[in-house]
Amino acid sequence: MLEQAHVTDAFYIRPLIRIFQIAERFQVLALTRSEVKLYEGSRDRLDEIDLAPEVPKTMTEALGTETTPPHMTVASYGGTGVAMRHGHSSRKDEEELDDERFFRAVDQGIAEYHSKPSGLPLILAALPEHQSLFRSVSHNPNLLEDGITADPRMLEKDSLRDMAWKVQEPRWEQKIDNLIARFQEVLPKSLASDNPFYITEAALAGNVSVLLLDQERISPGGIDARAGDISFSKGALGNEHDVFEDLAIAVLGKGGEVLVLPSERMPAESGVSAIFRHG
């Protein structure tokens, strides 16, 4: 993104929109037999977030003293009083049982207290055998089919972010492709526009479903909400309000979605495109 300096009495929010826009964001569940961590971020940043108290962070928290280590059963036979010892199960079977119960508890907690409230896609970072087992018990609809097949304890946070973005990026690109196709489909039906004046009128009326903004384009001026019009300015860039910034604020304030795109992905040369809720 072009480096810019803005001196004005209004916040320049477009970079923040790009960082926090929901279409790019995801969560990463870093899972091992010994610990659970959850991260949230985007292509640019990944932060560990606090797990809800209901989500077990370790196997001990999930199972307590109910873990089932390999053991020997002692029994008396034939009334002789002689104790006979026999093996009950193998170490591998017992560990798999513990893993399954632990992963099931983690899945339930993550789904209920993190995935459901956030609505974000969940990327699993775990060893291959843990990937398979966790997915076999998971009922989380936000869990993506592709994951990070590695021990998350061995990954630096930046590496984890880069690997997670490789999983998420195709979904993001597909969303943009679908929105551009939708824009082009409904444009002839007056259900979309690339005209800032028409978009302003629709935004103030709460009729913009999705607003696409060029991340590089600056349009000095502002929106007069009372008049429902745009006033462009010839002032120096960075020292005036930005029409597109005002549009973004108006759309977000009415419950619309705002996406900031690279110039090459914008479907219109005006630097702004909108899909309306209705005609």
Secondary structure as GFF3:
##gff-version 3
##sequence-region A 1 279
A	DSSP	alpha_helix	14	20	.	.	.	ID=ss1
A	DSSP	beta_strand	26	31	.	.	.	ID=ss2
A	DSSP	beta_strand	36	41	.	.	.	ID=ss3
A	DSSP	beta_strand	46	49	.	.	.	ID=ss4
A	DSSP	alpha_helix	59	63	.	.	.	ID=ss5
A	DSSP	three_ten_helix	64	66	.	.	.	ID=ss6
A	DSSP	beta_strand	72	76	.	.	.	ID=ss7
A	DSSP	beta_strand	83	87	.	.	.	ID=ss8
A	DSSP	alpha_helix	91	110	.	.	.	ID=ss9
A	DSSP	pi_helix	111	115	.	.	.	ID=ss10
A	DSSP	alpha_helix	116	118	.	.	.	ID=ss11
A	DSSP	beta_strand	122	126	.	.	.	ID=ss12
A	DSSP	alpha_helix	128	137	.	.	.	ID=ss13
A	DSSP	beta_strand	148	149	.	.	.	ID=ss14
A	DSSP	three_ten_helix	152	154	.	.	.	ID=ss15
A	DSSP	alpha_helix	157	186	.	.	.	ID=ss16
A	DSSP	three_ten_helix	187	189	.	.	.	ID=ss17
A	DSSP	beta_strand	192	193	.	.	.	ID=ss18
A	DSSP	alpha_helix	196	204	.	.	.	ID=ss19
A	DSSP	beta_strand	208	214	.	.	.	ID=ss20
A	DSSP	beta_strand	221	224	.	.	.	ID=ss21
A	DSSP	beta_strand	229	232	.	.	.	ID=ss22
A	DSSP	alpha_helix	243	253	.	.	.	ID=ss23
A	DSSP	beta_strand	257	261	.	.	.	ID=ss24
A	DSSP	three_ten_helix	263	265	.	.	.	ID=ss25
A	DSSP	beta_strand	272	276	.	.	.	ID=ss26
###
